[in-house]
Amino acid sequence: MLLFALLVCFIPNVLGQLEETQFGEEFDFDLADFDLDIAPRRVPRQVKTILSKETKPHIQELSIKTTIISRYAFTAVYCAMLNRHTAASEGVFQFQVPAGAYVSNFTMIIGGRVYQSQVKPREKKVRQESGRGRNKEAGDASPEPEVEVFKMAANIPGRNRAIFLLTYEELLQRRLGRYEHVTSLRPLQLVSRLSVDVTIVDHSPITDLQVLPLRNGRSNTPTNPNAPKIPAKPEPPITTVIKKENNVCKITFSPNIVQQAKITTNGLLGDFVIHFDVQRDMGIGDIQVLNGHFVHYFAPKDLPVVPKNVVFVIDTSASMLGTKIRQTKEALFTILRDLRPTDRFNFISFSNKIKVWQPNQLVPVTAINVRDAKKFIFTLATTGGTNIDGAIQTGSALLREHLSRPDASPNSVSLIIFLTDGRPTVGEKQSNAILGNTRSAVQEKFCIFTIGLGNDVDYRLLERMSLENCGMMRRINEDANASAMLKGFYDEIGTPLLSDIRINYTEDSVQYVTQNLFTNYFNGSELVIAGKLKNLSAESLHVQVTASNNDKSIVLETDVPLRRRQIETEKHVRAATAAMAEGAKVLGSITEDFVERVWGFLSVKEELKSKLKSQTSKEREEHVQHATNLSLTYHFLSPLTNLVVEKPEVLPDNTMAVPPTVGPAGGEAENDLPGDPEDEELQGAGGKPGKPGSQTSSVSSSRGNVQRRPAKKSITISKTSADGDPHFVVEFPLSKLTVCFNINGEPGHVLRLVSDHKHSGVTVNGKLIGAPAPPGSHKQQRTYFSTIIIVVDRPRRAYIEVTPKKVILDGRDRMVLPCHSTVSVESGALSVSIVGKSNVTVTVGGNISFVILLHQYKNPAAYQRDHLGFYIGQSKGLSHSVHGLLGQFLYEEVGLAELPADGDAKPSTVLKVKDRSVPVVRKSRRIYSGTQSVDCWFARNNAAKLIDGEYEDYVTSHMFDTGEAAHGTNRA
């Protein structure tokens, strides 16, 4: 089977396998299939015509769900396509991802098979041989400045469905006093069920929330050309619903086909744009702490504006003729009106020749100077080539000369704003030489901000020039509204509030801190720093911020109480998980680590910038290695990694070709389980580092060793479990006791392990399988759990069936997941995460989780059977009325008592449970696949008196039985 790389630069930990299904005649295309909640006769004629003529697979559902937690956005895209024809047909999944985001997962489910992507290091030869790199289709040099296109084509069998799953992450940047989140809606066809769900949760109250009309991403104009002019307070798109409660906000947008067709019939709806900000107080900023990492958001307000010295360097070469120079002039006229009286400025135009408006000086902002500057701008004419090096040298000389004068303000902010639409064609043409000359001219005394206009610009040169000189670069697309974007860019940097900002933390408490030195802070922006906490036992973290504001030095200091901040951050992570849209619950596992992922995200970005600024090949290679390791650790599809996925193949009989077996060749073993005290030969899941079946690996970098987790975040599970023959272990945290017992069941019996049907809607049943006892055993037979069923009745009925070989998830879709693969998937209230050949984690609603260990054998003896171990992970969502063999103990308290000796007998120990006394003895049990030994108090005789009623009360009629058992009375 061929493997191929999606050379894109940007995955959901959502993935699964649809049970193979052939759609019958009842799936013939009809408007009734769309569930529009409207009468079919009201569908416009043109919509019917478009739909009836469709030959490509139809997008049944496109669901985009985003959770923004403290400005860090997790987005999961779910796209379901239906091939209505009898023959296989190519389906194309295409989605625009923000250029600053990183894809973190991509999965296809086609014809009942799962195709999960992997992120691997990019090899240089791939780029050299194929010439693709991150091309237009893959997303490196997309002409769209703000997005990159993720595109995947795959054959879909006839009368079948394909599901495409994509997740990506981004840290929202604050510009002009607000954050902007953009969701691209360009499915290229009308969609039966289209929905956008955005949940915003923040530590601080959310302010200035605004949903804009759908816009064309390139020009920032409404998608519908016939739409009226945008009012001062624009109205959100039709069907938009906004629910806001202080720190939590939920926005939904779900137009049906008719409403989509009224906007456009080609499926290019545009961008769904949300603006918001958060309430911030004066002081050190917002610091959040979670799981050994911290993130610091610093955005001071109400500070005096620092004077600036600015030189505008404008390209007037022949290629600027027409719209470009006209829009540039319009922007400069507007910018002139916004200059402050304390500022100083000058203009330089360059082509073959270089013209300086006011030679050898920067002039103050007066009415006369502004008038004369407008005249200079008005008379700019386009001609000749492009002398980039000469223009930068001239502008730098002007600023150096000004800063050397006695009357120059020592704390003013100096900068060059440089605009070009081309590459160097006159004077020095070599990029490295131009960059070296620029560094020598700037001398770290001011910053250069570069703007590229159009598609013929050497953006790498402009980006390196700005990065090496404390500035930033902005791309403006060829057909964008350059005037508005130029003015917008100037507005971002036109109001400096602080300079020379340094943010320090207690040295012995932190490590691997991201950038903490900043040349300037501009009004409406935000500085974000993240790091690792080295001393996890420290009570507080000392933070100091020093900066300059005009003629003043500013020092801010505080001690951050780490434990309290950890609790506060955990609280709003829980709020984010609870507020997530149903289809986005799968993101819960990674949002719980959002602070660490912010650190990883920023670290990758900074290593890439450092690579671009590197002066030597050795230095560059170090940054490449560090960025690659971090990308692999956090599964980011960065410029240094490739997305590799198996290409689906449809066979002539309309079925999917079987993918290669995952795991070691030759049927090698699953992981070993030392496990059962009576059978040291038993082998199962648990995983040992370095073994072929192990599913984890360590990634080493200069930022330390980071554990790469293949599926979702490992869950801290309790000892409460039913594993082995089956041996039950119950942990009583409040009583600080652990109790164990055996159940000698019959093969075929179905035992109720957890029963909370009336309250949380959760029931867990386990089916026993028999096996002969090993030689020398005192037992005649042994029993193990062969199947675990988890039934959930809220918000709608769904279930998960787990066996040692497969997992069936029946929720929104029916899916069959192989246990040999590492996958994650969600459906409705249920989510499943499988670590191949090791364990299955089932999460219900975000606050209930169960972990099922997979015990399998290399070469089973006659008395060995593949089986399961059941562990309770998180039980917060279960009610206090929960019952079952394990469930009844979750909220119970017990105690120990010693009975006096009777005659020559030794004193005996009893366990006090409710009003019952249960004789117990001290014993040791091995749990977690034999990796941990636990001391427990053992109750004999099938847990008589320990459990409510008797064993038979927990035997159910079938695997899906959720009825309340009639628990017997106990006799003390």
C-alpha positions, -999 to 999 in steps of 0.1 A, spaced: 0 0 0 14 33 -10 20 60 16 21 96 6 28 129 24 4 158 26 29 185 23 9 210 42 19 233 70 -5 230 94 -51 172 133 -86 160 157 -76 137 183 -108 125 168 -109 94 148 -128 63 143 -139 37 118 -174 35 105 -189 0 105 -189 -11 68 -223 -2 54 -238 -2 20 -265 25 15 -297 11 0 -322 27 -23 -337 46 6 -306 69 4 -315 81 -31 -311 118 -32 -341 137 -21 -346 171 -4 -362 152 25 -328 139 34 -317 173 44 -339 177 75 -344 214 68 -375 217 90 -392 234 61 -416 222 34 -398 210 3 -419 232 -19 -403 263 -4 -368 253 -17 -359 278 -44 -359 263 -79 -323 272 -85 -313 252 -54 -332 221 -67 -314 225 -100 -280 227 -84 -285 197 -62 -300 175 -89 -271 182 -112 -244 173 -86 -221 145 -97 -194 148 -70 -200 134 -35 -224 155 -15 -214 171 18 -241 159 42 -226 176 72 -199 202 78 -195 209 115 -168 233 129 -165 235 166 -140 258 184 -131 262 220 -111 293 229 -97 290 264 -77 320 275 -70 331 239 -58 297 228 -82 282 202 -88 245 196 -108 238 164 -123 204 153 -137 201 118 -161 172 110 -170 167 73 -193 138 62 -196 132 24 -220 108 7 -213 92 -26 -249 85 -39 -237 68 -71 -230 31 -75 -194 36 -87 -166 49 -67 -161 87 -69 -135 111 -57 -143 132 -28 -122 163 -20 -120 177 15 -107 213 14 -105 237 43 -88 270 49 -68 270 81 -54 303 96 -18 308 85 -6 311 121 -23 279 132 -9 244 134 -29 213 124 -27 187 152 -46 158 137 -62 146 104 -82 114 100 -103 98 72 -129 71 78 -139 56 44 -157 24 36 -155 12 71 -117 17 75 -97 43 94 -69 62 79 -50 82 105 -23 106 97 11 108 114 34 138 117 70 130 107 101 151 103 105 166 69 134 153 49 154 177 28 153 154 -2 115 156 -3 117 193 -9 145 190 -34 131 161 -54 95 170 -55 98 207 -56 65 210 -37 76 220 -3 47 239 13 33 249 -20 0 265 -28 -20 233 -23 0 223 7 0 257 23 35 274 23 32 303 -1 -5 306 -4 -14 338 -21 -40 343 6 -20 361 33 -41 351 63 -49 314 55 -34 282 41 -54 256 23 -56 221 36 -67 198 8 -72 160 6 -87 139 -22 -98 103 -17 -120 78 -36 -153 69 -19 -169 36 -27 -203 37 -43 -233 41 -20 -210 49 8 -199 77 31 -166 92 40 -158 113 71 -129 137 72 -117 149 106 -93 178 111 -81 197 142 -59 227 145 -47 251 172 -37 287 173 -29 314 198 -51 344 190 -31 377 187 -44 409 201 -45 437 176 -60 472 179 -75 462 213 -93 430 203 -88 394 194 -101 381 161 -112 345 154 -120 335 118 -137 304 106 -136 298 69 -169 286 53 -160 276 17 -172 240 12 -176 247 -26 -212 234 -25 -244 238 -5 -243 217 26 -272 197 41 -262 204 77 -238 233 82 -229 245 117 -203 266 135 -200 265 172 -175 287 191 -171 286 228 -150 313 245 -139 308 281 -116 332 298 -101 339 333 -114 375 329 -148 387 319 -153 388 281 -159 423 267 -166 440 233 -180 408 218 -190 413 182 -200 388 154 -194 405 120 -213 398 87 -198 371 66 -169 386 48 -146 378 19 -113 369 34 -92 389 9 -109 422 9 -127 423 42 -159 430 24 -193 413 27 -196 381 7 -228 390 -10 -220 418 -35 -256 430 -33 -255 433 4 -261 467 18 -233 488 32 -221 476 66 -236 498 93 -216 513 121 -227 484 143 -229 454 119 -254 427 123 -243 391 126 -252 366 99 -287 352 99 -293 323 124 -264 334 146 -272 329 183 -250 344 210 -252 334 247 -230 353 270 -225 348 308 -196 369 321 -165 346 315 -182 322 291 -197 330 257 -212 306 231 -218 315 195 -236 293 170 -243 297 133 -263 271 114 -279 282 81 -299 256 63 -296 251 25 -321 277 16 -304 303 38 -270 293 23 -284 297 -12 -296 332 -4 -260 341 4 -244 323 -25 -251 292 -45 -214 282 -51 -207 273 -15 -182 302 -10 -200 317 20 -169 336 33 -154 340 68 -174 338 100 -156 364 121 -157 370 159 -141 400 176 -138 402 214 -115 414 242 -112 406 279 -114 429 309 -79 437 322 -67 455 352 -36 477 357 -7 457 370 15 428 362 -11 411 339 -29 377 338 -8 347 349 -23 312 347 -7 280 360 -16 244 351 2 211 354 38 224 358 35 252 332 25 289 332 14 315 307 17 352 313 -5 377 293 8 413 297 -12 441 281 -11 473 302 -34 502 295 -40 539 302 -3 547 298 11 580 282 20 576 245 57 575 238 69 599 210 81 582 178 105 589 151 93 573 119 107 571 83 83 559 56 103 542 28 80 537 -2 86 517 -34 79 537 -66 92 513 -91 73 507 -124 55 476 -110 37 499 -85 19 516 -114 -19 518 -111 -39 505 -81 -9 498 -59 5 533 -58 -30 549 -57 -40 529 -26 -6 535 -10 -10 572 -14 -45 570 1 -32 552 31 -3 577 36 -27 607 34 -47 591 62 -16 582 83 -4 618 81 -36 629 98 -29 605 127 6 616 135 9 632 169 25 666 176 53 649 196 63 627 167 89 633 140 88 619 105 102 618 70 94 601 36 117 583 12 107 570 -22 129 546 -42 131 529 -75 163 533 -96 168 565 -77 163 574 -41 144 606 -32 143 620 3 115 645 11 135 664 38 172 656 35 193 650 66 165 655 92 133 643 107 107 671 109 82 678 137 45 673 130 32 708 121 4 719 98 29 732 73 50 700 73 20 678 69 8 699 40 42 697 23 44 660 29 10 655 12 24 674 -18 54 651 -19 32 620 -17 8 633 -44 37 638 -69 52 603 -64 55 587 -99 63 551 -107 93 543 -129 124 521 -130 137 492 -109 139 484 -72 169 494 -51 160 479 -17 194 480 -2 200 517 -11 166 527 3 172 509 36 207 525 39 193 560 33 164 556 58 188 542 84 212 571 80 184 595 85 174 579 118 209 575 131 216 612 123 185 622 142 192 600 172 227 615 175 214 650 180 213 665 215 176 674 212 165 639 203 142 623 230 162 595 246 132 573 253 114 579 220 106 549 197 123 549 163 112 528 134 113 525 96 81 514 78 93 499 45 69 490 17 77 472 -16 60 451 -42 90 434 -57 125 419 -54 158 438 -56 167 446 -92 190 476 -87 221 479 -66 228 450 -42 207 420 -52 219 393 -29 196 388 1 224 379 26 244 410 16 213 432 20 206 417 54 242 422 65 242 458 53 209 464 71 222 451 104 253 473 101 232 503 93 206 498 121 231 490 148 202 478 171 191 515 175 157 512 159 132 487 143 122 480 107 86 470 99 82 456 64 52 454 41 50 432 11 24 441 -16 14 414 -41 28 380 -52 62 390 -66 78 400 -33 108 382 -17 89 376 15 117 356 30 140 387 27 114 410 42 106 386 71 143 382 79 149 419 77 121 427 102 129 398 125 166 407 127 157 443 135 129 440 161 101 445 137 75 424 120 63 418 84 29 420 69 17 405 36 -10 423 15 -25 402 -12 -26 415 -48 -63 421 -49 -68 432 -13 -78 466 -2 -42 478 3 -52 512 15 -72 498 45 -46 472 53 -17 497 52 -36 520 75 -45 491 98 -9 480 100 2 515 109 -25 517 136 -11 486 152 24 502 156 15 539 156 10 542 194 40 530 213 34 529 251 65 511 264 100 504 252 128 480 264 104 457 283 120 429 304 99 403 322 118 383 348 107 353 370 123 337 400 154 320 385 153 288 405 115 284 399 112 285 361 130 271 330 126 272 293 108 305 293 98 318 259 108 353 248 108 377 277 126 407 263 106 430 240 118 462 222 84 479 222 49 475 234 22 491 212 -13 501 223 -39 474 217 -14 445 215 -4 419 240 29 403 252 26 366 259 53 346 278 51 309 287 74 286 306 79 255 327 79 256 365 111 240 378 102 240 415 67 225 417 67 227 454 73 265 455 44 285 471 48 316 449 64 329 418 81 363 419 74 383 387 92 416 378 84 438 348 108 467 339 102 491 310 105 527 299 77 550 292 87 584 277 110 598 303 100 574 331 113 540 341 85 516 352 90 487 376 61 463 384 66 434 409 44 409 425 44 374 441 20 350 423 5 324 446 10 292 425 -14 269 442 -43 294 441 -36 302 404 -35 264 396 -70 260 412 -84 291 394 -70 278 361 -84 243 366 -118 259 374 -120 277 341 -107 246 322 -136 227 337 -159 256 326 -145 253 291 -151 215 290 -186 219 304 -195 246 279 -181 228 248 -205 219 220 -214 182 219 -192 175 190 -162 192 205 -160 171 237 -130 152 222 -110 184 225 -114 181 263 -83 160 267 -60 185 251 -77 216 266 -68 202 300 -32 208 290 -38 241 272 -11 260 292 15 234 282 3 235 246 6 273 246 42 269 257 48 243 230 31 265 203 51 296 212 84 276 215 80 262 180 72 297 166 103 312 183 126 284 172 114 290 136 121 327 139 155 320 154 163 296 125 154 324 101 177 348 119 206 323 122 240 335 110 257 301 108 247 267 96 254 251 130 232 276 148 205 271 121 206 233 125 202 235 162 170 256 159 157 232 132 163 202 155 146 219 185 116 231 165 112 196 149 114 178 182 88 201 197 65 198 166 66 160 170 60 161 207 29 182 203 19 166 170 21 200 152 23 201 114 49 229 112 71 239 83 96 213 95 72 183 96 51 164 70 17 150 74 18 113 62 -14 93 57 -21 61 39 -39 65 6 -73 47 5 -77 22 -23 -112 11 -36 -112 -24 -50 -132 -34 -81 -158 -50 -58 -165 -16 -43 -148 -25 -10 -117 -9 6 -83 -25 4 -71 -38 37 -44 -16 51 -11 -31 64 -13 -46 98 -3 -21 125 23 -33 149 53 -56 149 57 -81 121 52 -118 125 24 -115 150 47 -106 179 32 -102 213 10 -76 228 24 -61 259 32 -84 289 11 -86 320 28 -102 349 -6 -100 364 -25 -129 380 -11 -141 413 -20 -177 404 -7 -176 368 27 -160 362 25 -168 325 -4 -145 318 5 -118 294 -15 -87 285 -14 -50 281 5 -25 301 34 -17 279 71 -16 288 93 11 275 114 0 246 93 -30 237 79 -33 202 44 -29 215 51 2 235 31 32 224 51 60 239 85 76 230 107 103 244 115 133 224 147 151 235 155 187 230 173 216 246 141 224 264 142 190 282 127 156 277 90 158 268 68 127 268 49 123 235 14 110 242 0 90 212 -36 94 220 -52 115 247 -37 127 280 -32 99 304 -59 98 330 -51 94 367 -73 64 375 -82 50 409 -75 15 422 -112 7 420 -112 -21 394 -123 -56 382 -94 -73 366 -81 -109 361 -101 -138 374 -120 -114 382 -103 -98 412 -121 -67 425 -103 -39 442 -121 -10 458 -104 22 470 -120 42 498 -102 76 496 -121 91 525 -113 62 547 -78 57 533 -85 20 529 -84 -4 501 -106 -35 500 -105 -65 476 -127 -95 469 -132 -122 443 -163 -130 423 -167 -167 413 -191 -163 385 -203 -186 358 -193 -184 321 -219 -164 302 -230 -144 332 -234 -106 326 -224 -87 358 -236 -51 365 -204 -32 375 -218 3 376 -255 13 376 -265 49 375 -292 47 349 -318 69 367 -295 98 373 -264 102 350 -278 77 325 -247 55 327 -246 17 330 -216 -6 328 -220 -44 323 -194 -70 319 -197 -105 303 -178 -135 318 -159 -161 297 -147 -194 311 -113 -210 310 -99 -242 325 -79 -238 357 -41 -242 353 -24 -273 365 -21 -274 403 -48 -248 409 -74 -252 436 -101 -240 413 -119 -261 387 -123 -232 363 -116 -195 360 -137 -167 346 -126 -134 329 -144 -104 314 -145 -109 276 -168 -80 269 -175 -46 286 -206 -27 276 -211 10 286 -246 23 279 -254 60 281 -290 72 279 -284 110 280 -288 132 260 -297 103 237 -290 66 239 -256 54 228 -233 26 238 -197 14 236 -189 -23 234 -152 -33 241 -136 -67 234 -99 -75 233 -100 -71 195 -123 -43 187 -144 -14 201 -179 -7 187 -191 29 193 -227 34 184 -237 71 189 -241 97 161 -224 72 138 -218 34 142 -180 29 143 -158 -2 147 -123 6 160 -95 -20 159 -77 -24 192 -44 -28 175 -44 9 164 -39 41 184 -70 61 177 -94 86 193 -130 94 183 -161 110 198 -198 106 191 -224 125 210 -217 123 247 -192 95 243 -155 97 234 -131 68 230 -93 68 230 -74 37 222 -37 31 229 -31 2 205 -28 -32 221 -28 -16 255 -59 1 268 -92 19 260 -103 51 277 -140 59 276 -152 94 286 -188 103 291 -197 139 291 -163 151 302 -167 141 339 -170 103 339 -142 81 325 -134 44 325 -102 27 315 -103 -8 301 -70 -28 299 -66 -51 269 -50 -85 281 -39 -106 251 -15 -135 248 14 -143 225 9 -181 225 -20 -189 248 -20 -221 268 -53 -241 270 -62 -223 302 -55 -188 289 -81 -164 273 -78 -129 260 -97 -107 284 -103 -72 298 -96 -53 330 -120 -26 340 -109 5 360 -129 36 371 -110 67 360 -132 97 369 -165 94 388 -175 130 395 -204 128 370 -219 97 387 -246 104 413 -244 94 450 -271 68 442 -248 49 419 -248 11 425 -233 -20 410 -206 -43 421 -181 -14 420 -204 16 418 -219 11 453 -186 19 470 -177 51 452 -192 74 479 -190 50 508 -170 53 540 -158 23 559 -138 15 590 -117 -13 605 -123 -28 639 -105 -56 658 -125 -83 675 -110 -97 707 -94 -131 707 -118 -160 713 -99 -187 733 -66 -196 717 -76 -179 684 -59 -147 674 -77 -114 673 -96 -109 640 -102 -79 619 -136 -68 606 -145 -41 581 -174 -19 591 -196 -13 560 -229 5 566 -243 -15 595 -225 -47 586 -193 -63 599 -173 -81 573 -144 -104 583 -113 -94 563 -76 -105 561 -46 -87 548 -36 -95 513 -16 -81 483 -29 -76 448 -13 -66 416 -31 -40 395 -25 -19 364 -13 -48 343 9 -60 371 29 -28 373 17 -19 408 12 -39 439 -15 -28 464 -21 -40 500 -58 -45 506 -82 -60 531 -97 -92 515 -133 -102 519 -139 -139 514 -170 -159 502 -179 -140 471 -179 -107 490 -206 -119 513 -219 -90 535 -195 -66 518 -217 -60 488 -254 -52 491 -274 -83 486 -259 -113 470 -239 -121 439 -271 -132 420 -285 -97 424 -258 -84 401 -264 -109 372 -284 -92 344 -305 -108 317 -284 -93 288 -255 -70 280 -277 -39 274 -298 -43 306 -300 -10 324 -328 -19 349 -324 -13 386 -315 -46 404 -334 -56 434 -307 -57 460 -312 -82 487 -311 -75 523 -280 -81 542 -279 -100 574 -252 -89 598 
